Amino acid sequence: MTHEAFREMLPLYVVGALDGDELHNFERYLAENRERCLAELAQYQAVADQIALAAPSAKPSPDSYDRIAAAIDEGRRPQPAAAAAPVVVPAQRAKQPGVNLGALIVRLVPWAAAAALAVVLMNMNVQLETVTHQLQATTDAYNNLLAKDKQQQGGLADLSRRLEVQSKEFGGKIDQLHTKNIEQQHDLDALRAANKQLADEKDGLLRAADRMREQLEQENLQTAALQKKMDEQTSSLDLFMDPSTRVAPLVDPKGESKAVAKVYWNGGRKTGFMVVSNCSPVQQSQGKCLELWAICGSEPPVAAGIGWTDDSGHGAFQVKLAKDTACIDKFAVTVERAGGAPSPEGSVVLIGQ
């Protein structure tokens, strides 16, 4: 039998409508699957019990009650002894004369009432047992619920203790993390301060390096100027020591000043050097310059270099011809605009052979 078949036959079973093989198979399945089937059986049995108790009490009619009471009284009266009758089948008994079927039915009524009462008592006993089982099941379920509740209460208490312990541990860890965070914050502040100090020192070093670079550039310029000046002086010294170098003294052609100059010229090298003294100051910042001219007879003068004096009117510059000339008879100096002129434009302040 399947469980679906069990469920289909269950309503018939609780009202006592099963018999034969169906009842046998049903009860065998119920015995083999008690844990699965008892709950459903109890539910259907409770419904059947409620239906039986809900039916109103039936009262017999007055005529039926009188006939049943008379039959009961008749059955209680002593009967005269009768000769033993032969055993016959019901059909033969009906044919015998003198047999009253109504009296036979009246005698059977007390036994039927007793059987009906027995059935009622049995049903009441079954119902009482069912109620007892249901009450026991309810009590067991209630006890189980109490046990589970107690167990849950114990579990909750244990969980509460564990949570309290974990809360304390967590609180301790939080305090440790907070302390560690404060220490790390202090370390971070110290590191930031150190980085700022290093950045300031780096900026100071960069500024110092820039100043040193500027000073080095200035020193390099000064060194280059000194080297140039030294080279010029060396060249001048060589020029002075060369026997082929001629010296041409220059003076003011008007004789109005004490300005003098000397031109040291080496024709073989095509170079020379001029030194000026007691001349009216001609400085580069004034936008003017002293320009030297080489003169050969009646030919146009050839530019031979420019230069300046200091505040006291002294100065020196190298002599370089702008182009070759056939000869040099004399030298002359004029005051020209800054950078010099291609031909003399200013007045002659010094001249000499």
C-alpha positions in Angstrom: 0.0 0.0 0.0 1.2 3.5 -0.8 0.8 6.5 1.5 -1.7 8.1 -1.0 -3.9 5.0 -0.7 -3.6 5.2 3.1 -4.8 8.8 3.0 -7.8 7.8 0.8 -8.9 5.0 3.1 -8.3 6.9 6.3 -11.7 8.6 6.5 -13.4 5.3 6.0 -11.3 3.7 8.7 -12.1 6.2 11.4 -15.9 5.8 10.9 -15.5 1.9 10.9 -16.5 1.4 7.2 -13.4 -0.8 6.4 -13.5 -4.6 6.5 -11.9 -7.6 5.0 -8.6 -7.2 3.1 -8.9 -3.5 3.0 -9.0 -3.3 6.8 -6.2 -5.8 7.1 -3.9 -4.0 4.6 -4.7 -0.6 6.2 -3.9 -1.7 9.8 -0.7 -3.5 8.6 0.5 -0.3 6.8 -0.4 1.7 9.9 1.6 -0.6 12.1 4.6 -0.5 9.8 4.5 3.3 9.5 3.3 4.5 12.9 5.6 7.5 13.2 4.4 8.8 9.8 0.7 7.8 10.1 -0.3 8.4 13.7 -0.5 12.2 13.4 -2.9 12.0 10.4 -4.9 9.3 12.1 -5.3 11.4 15.3 -6.5 14.4 13.2 -9.1 12.4 11.3 -10.2 10.6 14.6 -10.6 14.0 16.3 -12.9 15.2 13.5 -14.9 12.0 13.6 -15.3 12.3 17.4 -16.5 15.9 17.0 -19.0 14.8 14.4 -20.4 12.0 16.7 -20.6 14.4 19.7 -22.3 17.1 17.6 -25.3 14.9 16.6 -28.4 15.6 18.7 -29.8 12.8 20.9 -32.5 10.8 19.1 -35.7 10.1 21.0 -38.0 7.3 20.0 -41.7 8.0 19.3 -44.2 7.2 22.1 -45.6 4.2 20.2 -42.1 2.7 19.7 -41.2 3.4 23.3 -44.4 1.6 24.5 -43.8 -1.4 22.3 -40.2 -1.7 23.4 -41.1 -1.3 27.1 -43.9 -3.9 26.8 -41.5 -6.3 25.1 -39.0 -5.9 27.9 -41.7 -6.5 30.5 -43.0 -9.5 28.6 -39.5 -10.9 28.5 -39.1 -10.6 32.3 -42.3 -12.5 33.1 -41.9 -16.3 33.9 -42.9 -18.5 31.0 -44.6 -21.9 31.4 -42.4 -24.9 30.7 -42.8 -26.2 27.3 -41.9 -29.4 25.6 -38.7 -29.5 23.8 -39.4 -28.7 20.2 -37.5 -30.4 17.5 -34.7 -28.4 15.9 -35.8 -27.2 12.5 -34.6 -24.8 10.0 -36.2 -21.3 10.0 -38.3 -22.2 7.0 -39.7 -25.3 8.8 -40.3 -23.3 12.0 -42.4 -20.9 10.1 -44.6 -23.7 8.8 -45.2 -25.2 12.3 -48.5 -24.2 13.7 -48.6 -22.2 16.9 -45.3 -20.3 16.3 -45.7 -16.5 16.9 -43.0 -14.4 14.9 -43.9 -11.2 16.8 -43.2 -12.8 20.1 -39.9 -14.1 18.8 -38.9 -10.5 17.7 -40.0 -9.2 21.1 -37.7 -11.7 22.8 -34.8 -10.6 20.7 -35.2 -6.9 21.4 -33.4 -6.9 24.9 -30.4 -8.6 23.4 -30.2 -6.0 20.6 -30.5 -3.1 23.1 -27.7 -4.7 25.1 -25.5 -5.1 22.0 -26.2 -1.5 21.0 -25.3 -0.4 24.6 -22.1 -2.4 24.4 -21.3 -0.8 21.1 -21.9 2.6 22.6 -19.8 1.8 25.6 -17.1 0.5 23.4 -17.2 3.6 21.3 -17.1 5.7 24.4 -14.1 3.6 25.7 -12.4 4.1 22.3 -13.1 7.8 22.5 -11.8 7.9 26.0 -8.6 6.2 25.0 -8.3 8.5 22.1 -8.8 11.5 24.3 -6.3 10.0 26.8 -3.7 9.5 24.0 -4.3 12.9 22.7 -3.9 14.4 26.2 -0.8 12.3 26.7 0.5 13.5 23.3 -0.3 17.1 24.2 1.4 16.6 27.6 4.5 15.1 26.0 4.6 17.9 23.4 4.2 20.4 26.2 7.0 18.7 28.1 9.1 18.6 25.0 8.5 22.3 24.5 9.5 23.0 28.1 12.6 20.9 27.7 13.4 22.7 24.4 12.7 26.1 26.0 14.9 25.2 28.9 17.6 24.0 26.5 17.2 27.2 24.5 17.4 29.3 27.7 20.6 27.5 28.6 21.9 28.1 25.1 20.9 31.7 25.3 22.7 32.1 28.6 25.8 30.4 27.3 25.6 32.6 24.1 25.2 35.7 26.4 28.3 34.7 28.4 30.2 34.1 25.2 29.1 37.4 23.7 30.1 39.1 26.9 33.6 37.5 26.8 33.9 38.3 23.2 32.7 41.9 23.8 35.4 42.3 26.5 38.1 40.8 24.2 36.9 43.1 21.4 36.9 46.1 23.7 40.5 45.2 24.7 41.5 44.9 21.1 39.9 48.2 20.2 41.8 49.9 23.0 45.0 48.3 21.7 44.3 49.5 18.2 43.4 52.9 19.5 46.7 53.1 21.4 48.6 51.8 18.4 46.8 54.3 16.1 47.8 57.2 18.4 51.4 56.0 18.4 51.3 55.7 14.6 49.8 59.2 14.4 52.7 60.5 16.5 55.2 58.7 14.3 53.5 60.1 11.2 53.6 63.6 12.6 57.3 63.2 13.4 57.9 61.8 9.9 56.0 64.7 8.3 58.1 67.2 10.4 61.3 65.4 9.4 60.2 65.5 5.7 59.4 69.2 6.0 62.8 69.8 7.6 64.5 67.8 4.8 62.5 69.7 2.2 63.5 73.0 3.8 67.2 71.8 3.9 66.9 70.7 0.3 65.5 74.1 -0.8 68.3 75.8 1.1 70.9 73.5 -0.6 69.4 74.2 -4.0 69.5 78.0 -3.3 73.1 77.6 -2.1 73.9 75.6 -5.2 72.3 78.2 -7.4 74.4 80.9 -5.7 77.5 78.8 -6.0 76.7 78.2 -9.7 76.3 82.0 -10.2 79.5 82.7 -8.4 81.2 80.0 -10.4 79.9 81.5 -13.6 81.1 85.0 -12.5 84.5 83.5 -11.5 84.6 81.8 -14.9 83.9 85.1 -16.6 86.4 86.8 -14.5 88.9 84.1 -15.1 88.2 84.3 -18.9 88.7 88.1 -18.7 91.8 87.7 -16.7 93.0 85.0 -19.1 92.2 87.3 -22.0 93.9 90.2 -20.3 96.9 88.0 -19.5 97.0 86.8 -23.1 96.9 90.4 -24.2 99.6 91.4 -21.8 101.7 88.4 -22.8 101.1 89.4 -26.4 101.9 92.9 -25.6 105.0 91.9 -23.8 106.1 89.8 -26.7 105.3 92.8 -28.9 107.3 95.1 -26.7 110.3 92.7 -26.7 110.2 92.3 -30.5 113.0 94.4 -32.1 110.9 95.0 -35.2 108.2 96.8 -33.2 108.1 100.5 -33.8 106.8 103.1 -31.3 104.8 106.1 -32.4 104.2 108.8 -29.8 100.9 110.7 -30.2 100.1 114.2 -28.8 97.3 116.8 -28.9 97.7 118.5 -32.3 96.4 121.7 -30.8 98.6 121.5 -27.8 95.7 122.4 -25.6 95.8 119.3 -23.4 98.3 117.0 -21.8 96.9 114.0 -23.4 99.5 111.6 -24.8 99.6 108.1 -26.3 102.0 105.6 -27.6 101.4 103.1 -30.4 103.5 100.0 -30.5 103.2 98.6 -34.0 104.8 95.5 -35.5 104.4 95.5 -39.3 105.5 91.9 -39.7 102.7 90.7 -37.4 100.2 93.2 -38.6 99.3 94.0 -34.9 100.0 96.5 -32.3 99.1 98.0 -28.9 98.2 101.6 -27.9 98.4 103.1 -24.4 96.6 106.5 -23.6 97.2 108.8 -20.7 95.8 112.2 -19.4 93.0 112.1 -22.0 89.6 113.4 -21.4 87.6 110.4 -20.1 85.8 108.5 -22.8 83.8 105.6 -21.3 81.7 103.0 -22.9 78.6 104.0 -20.9 78.7 107.4 -22.5 77.9 106.0 -25.9 81.3 107.1 -27.4 84.7 105.5 -28.0 88.2 106.4 -29.0 89.0 105.2 -32.6 92.5 104.7 -33.9 93.3 105.5 -37.6 96.3 104.3 -39.7 97.3 106.9 -42.4 99.4 106.2 -45.5 100.2 109.4 -47.4 97.1 110.9 -49.1 95.1 107.7 -49.0 91.9 107.6 -46.8 92.6 106.6 -43.2 92.1 102.9 -42.3 90.3 102.0 -39.0 92.8 100.3 -36.6 90.6 99.6 -33.5 88.5 101.2 -30.8 88.9 101.6 -27.0 87.9 103.5 -23.9 89.5 105.2 -20.9 88.8 105.0 -17.2 87.6 108.0 -15.0 91.2 109.3 -14.9 91.6 109.3 -18.7 93.9 106.3 -18.9 93.3 103.3 -21.2 94.8 100.7 -23.4 93.5 98.6 -26.4 94.8 96.4 -29.1 95.5 97.8 -32.6 94.0 95.8 -35.5 93.8 97.1 -39.1 90.4 96.8 -40.7 92.2 96.2 -44.0 95.7 96.0 -45.3 97.4 99.2 -46.3 100.5 99.9 -48.4 102.2 101.8 -45.7 101.7 103.6 -42.4 103.1 107.0 -42.0 101.2 108.2 -39.0 98.5 107.3 -36.5 95.6 109.5 -35.4 92.9 109.2 -32.7 89.3 110.6 -32.9 86.3 110.5 -30.7 83.5 108.6 -32.4 80.1 107.2 -31.7 79.8 103.8 -29.9 81.1 101.0 -32.0 83.2 103.2 -34.2 82.8 104.7 -37.7 83.9 103.5 -41.2 85.7 106.9 -41.7 86.7 109.7 -39.3 83.7 111.8 -38.2 84.9 113.3 -35.0 87.7 115.7 -34.3 91.3 114.5 -34.0 92.4 114.5 -30.3 95.8 112.7 -30.8 98.2 112.4 -33.7 101.8 111.2 -34.3 104.3 109.6 -36.6 
